[in-house]
Amino acid sequence: MEHSFIAWAKQRASKLPRVKLGIGDDCALLSCSPADRIDPSSIDQSAPCDDWVVTTDSLCDGTHFILADCGPKRAGRKLMAVNLSDLASMAAKPVAVFLSLCLPRKGAGDVAAQVFEGVYELAKEFQVSIAGGDTNVWDGPLVLHLTAIGQCPVDKAWRRSTAQIDDAVFVSGSLGGSILGHHLDFTPRLKLAEKLAALDVVSAATDISDGLGVDLLNITAASRCGAELDLDSIPVMHAIGDGEDFELLFTVPQDKIASVPSELDGVPLKRIGKIVSRTGLWAKDKRGVRQLPPNGYVHGS
C-alpha cells in the first residue's frame, strides 16, 4: 500500500507549488536565501545558503515496536534514530526536531517523559535541538511522530535519482539484525555520511529501512536503471529480509571506486554490485545471472 500511495500522492502534489525536492526521496529539500538564516548578521550575505533537508516518521506500538517489551524510552530513541538515519542518507547535518505524541490514557505522563528521554539521548549525542511538538491523550496505543530538519550545502544533498550505469553499489555495516533487536538500538550513520561526503564519491544514496532489495529498487526506479548484485559479497548478519537495518546504501562512479576505503569511521564499507541498464534487480552468483524479487534475499540463496 505504501509505495502505491506515495506514487499517487506525488502525482497529486505535482499540481501544488513545488519545492526543490518533494515526495519520493528519503527527505525533502527546501531552498533558502541568506535572508532566511536564523542570524543573518553573523554570515557573509553574498555566500550561498545551505539547503534545508526535512524528513518525518511515525512509529506505532504493535507495528514498529512492542511497548511492553522495549519500554517507552527505547521506542523514543528509535523514533529519533530513524529520522536521523534519513538525514544521514542525504548527507545532511541535523539541526532541530519536533516531537508529537499520541499517548495511551493510562500512565500518559510517565510514558511521555520516557519517550522524551529516549529522543533526548540521541539529541544530546548529535547536538540537535528539540524545538517543539504536540501531545494528545487517547484510548488507543502509543503513537510517536517526529519531524527532523537538517542542512546541507547547496546542491550537495545525496538523492536516489542520480545513479548512473556502471556505478558500483556499496553498503555500510552488516545487514539482517532487525529481528535480533538492532532496529531499536542502532546508531544512525551521520558521522559516516559526513566523512563520505567529504570524499565526494557518492553518486546516489538511501538508507536501508524496508530491506536491501526494496531500497535498492527505490534507487534504480528513481534513476531509471537496474542493479546487479553479487550475492556472495553481501555482508549478512542474520536475514536480509528482516528490513530496518538503517545502513547506508550508495552508488559510486567507476573512476571514484578506488577512493572508497574498506572501512570509514569504524564502519565497514562493502562493494556488493553495480548499476546496469536493464531495469529491475538481478543477482549474480555461481549459477549465473537471474532476476530477484524485491523483498530481500538471504546470502547464498
N, C-alpha and C positions, 0 to 999 in steps of 0.2 A: 504493500500500500504506500509506503513512504516515498519510494522513488517515483511512482506514477503521480502522486500528489505534488511532489516537488516540480515535476515537469509541467503539470497543469498550472500550478501557482506561478511558475516562471513565465509562462505564456500570458497569463492574466496580468501579471505585474508589468509586462512589457508595454502596456498601454498607459502606464503611470509615469510620472517624472523619473528619470534614470539617475543612478549613482555610478561611480566609476566601475564597480564590480558588484553585481547583485546576487540574486538567488542562484545556487548551483555549485558554489565552491565551499571550502571549509569556513570562510569568513567573508563578510562584505568589505569593500574598500570605499571609503569616503574621502574625497579630496578636500583639502583645506588651503586657505591662503594664509600668509603670515599674519594678517589682521585677526585671524581666528585663534591665534595662540593664547594660552592661558595668561602669559605675561609677555606681551609683545615688546615691551620696553627692554627686555633682557636679551634680545637676539637681534641679529642683523636682518633688517626688514627686506633686504634685497636677496637674502638666501632663500632657496626653495624650501617649502614647508613639507614636513612628513605627511604621508597618507595616514588616515585613521583606519584601523582594522577592527571590525566589530563582529562578535560571534555570540550565540546564545544557545543554551541547552536546558532541557528539563529532565529530571530523573524522578521515577515513581517507585514507591515501595511495592515490592512484588514483581517488578519488571527489571529494574536496573540495580536493585539491591534488596536484601531481605532485612528489614529493620530489626526484627527480633534476633537475627544472627550477628549483624555487624554493628548495630547501635547508631545513633544519630550523628556522632562525631565523624565516624569513618564515612558515612553517607555524605556529609558535608564536605569532607576532604575530597571524595571522589568527584563531587559536583565541580569544585574549583579546578581539580586536575584535568577534567575533561575539557573545560573551556580553555585552560592554559595550553593544552595539547593542540587545540585548533589554532591558537595564535602561533604556536611553535611551527605548525605545518605551513605557515605562510611567512615565516621568518620575522615575526612581529615581536616587539618588546611590550609586555603588558603594562598598562598604566592604571586602570581602575576597573572595579567590578560592581555590579548591582545585584543584590540578593533578594529574592522573593520566595516566601514560604506559604504553602497551604498545610496547616498543622492539624492533626487529629485533636479533638477536644480534650481527651484525657492526657494530662501532663504537658499541655501545649507549651507552657513557659519553659520548662526544663528541656524539652525537645528542641525548641528554638535556640536556646543558649548553647546546647551541644553542637547543633548543626553549625552555628556561627563559629564556634571554636575550631571545627574542622576546616572551614573556609579560611579562618584566620591563620591557621598553621601554615598553609602554603602562601597566603598573602604576605606573611612576615618573611618567609624564606625568599620569596622573589620580589619583595618590596613593592607590593601592589596595594593601592588604596581600595578599601571597601567604602564606596562613596554613597550608598543608598540602597533602596529596595522597598519591599512591601511585605506585610504579613496578613494572613487570613486564617481563621479557625473554621473547621467544618467537620462533618460527620464521616468523611472519607479517610483514606490512608494518607501518609505523609507524601507530599509532592514538593519537589525542590526545583527552583528555577534561578538561573544566573545568567547575566549578560556581562561579557568581558570586552573591554576596549583596549586596544594596543596601538602602537605607532610603528611605522616602517618608512625608511627613506623613499621618496617619490619614485614610483615605478620599479621598486626593488622587491615587492612582495612576491613570494612564490605563488604560482597558480597551478591548477590542474590542466589547463588548456594549452600549455606551451611545450609539451614533449615533442620531440622530432624523431623521425625514422632513424634507426641505428643508435639512438641513445641507449646507454646501459641503464638497467634498473637496479637500484640498491635498496636495502632495508637496514635499519638500525636494530641492534639488540637481538633478542630471541622472541619467537612467536609462540603462541599457544598456551600462555599461562593463565588465561582468564578464569577457567574453571577451577584453578588452584587458588584463587583469591587475588591474583595480580591486578584485576580490574579495580579493586578497592584501594590499593596502596601504591600504585605505580607513580613514578616521577615524570612529569611532563618534560619533554625534550627541549626545553627553552634554551639551555646553555649549549646543547649540541647544535641546535639550529643557528644560534648566534655565531658559533665557530664555523659552521658550514657556509653560512652567508659570507663570512669574511674571506673564505677561499674562492668564492664566486664560481662554483662548479655546478650548481643545481639548475636544471632547466625547467623542471616541473615537480610538484610535490603534493602530498596529502598526508594525513595521519591514518593509522590503521585502526578503525573503530568497528567496522562491520565485517572484518575478515580480509585477509590478503587478496583473495580473488575479487571480491566485490569492490574493494577500494582501488585496486589496480585498474579494474574496468572503468571506474569513475574517471581516472586519468585518461585512459585510452578513448573513452567516449567523448570527453571534452576536447581532446587533442585530435580526434578523428583518425585514429590509428589502432593498432593492436599490440599485444605483448606476447613474447615467447619466454617462458620460464624454464630454467634448469632446475628440476625438482631436487636433484642431489645437492644443490647449493643452498637451499632454503634452510635457515637456522631454526629448527623447531624444538621447542621445549616440551610441548605436550601434544596438542592437536590444533592445526591451523584453523579449523572450523569453529573454534571457541569464540573468535572475534574479540573485540575490545582489548587489543594488545597495546594500542596507543603508542606504537613505534612510528618513526618517520619512514615513509615510502617515497623515494625520489628518483628522478632520472638525471643522467649526466651525459653531455655530449662526448663523442668519441675522443676529441682532442683534449679533454679535461679529465679523462678517467685516471690517468697516471697521477693526478694531483689529489685524488681521494685516498686518504690514509686507511689502513685496515682497522684503525681504532682512533676515536676522537672524543675528548672529554671523558675518557674511560669507558666509552661505549663502542662495541664492535660495529663496523660497517661492512656489510656483505653484498657483493655483486651477485644477483640472482637471475638475471636475464637481460633481455633487450627489447626495445620498441621495434615493431615490424609494421609493414604496410598493410597486411591483411588484418581486417578487423577481428575482434574477439580475443579470447585468452587461450594461449596454446602452451603445451608442455613438451619439453624435450628431455628424453632420457634414453636409456639403452634400447628401448623399443621404437625409437624414432620420435616424430612429432605428431601430437594429437591435440584436438580441441578439449578444453576443460570447461566444466560448468562453473558459474561464478559464485559458488557457495563455499569456497575454501577447499583445501585438499591436504592430505597427510603426506609428509615426507616419504618418498619412496613408493607412493601408491600407484 
